[in-house]
Amino acid sequence: MIYLLVFLGGGLGSLLRFLIGKASVQLFFTNFPMGTFLSNMMACILLAFFVVILDEKSSEYEWIHPLFIVGFCGGFSTFSTFGNETFQLLNSGNHLVAILNILISVLLGVGLIYFVRIRG
């Protein structure tokens, strides 16, 4: 059952990431990889939220970890796309945007998890 939960969560997270990527191209006209950034930041917030729920009621909601933390958040966030888009920015001479992508993504992502877990 755990494998099915991971599979379902991962599929839904990947689909949502794909849709956000497509929508961001239509909404934002920038060199900054906004779709990947938004997906990763939302995944950080959701992951922290689900971890807080698990800390409080781990025995009641043990299905949350495989479905949402491993599956959904794992499929929704994407380090490989972040790395590839950052490389493409560097390779095309957009060094400042690439550096901003790295700094903002890492600092804000960790900061969001910290904020949600401390406030949770």
Sequence and secondary structure as in RCSB ss.txt:
>XXXX:A:sequence
MIYLLVFLGGGLGSLLRFLIGKASVQLFFTNFPMGTFLSNMMACILLAFFVVILDEKSSEYEWIHPLFIVGFCGG
FSTFSTFGNETFQLLNSGNHLVAILNILISVLLGVGLIYFVRIRG
>XXXX:A:secstr
 HHHHHHHHHHHHHHHHHHHHHHHHHH  SSS HHHHHHHHHHHHHHHHHHHHHHHHTTTTTTHIIIIIIIIHHH
H  HHHHHHHHHHHHHTT HHHHHHHHHHHHHHHHHHHHHHHHH 
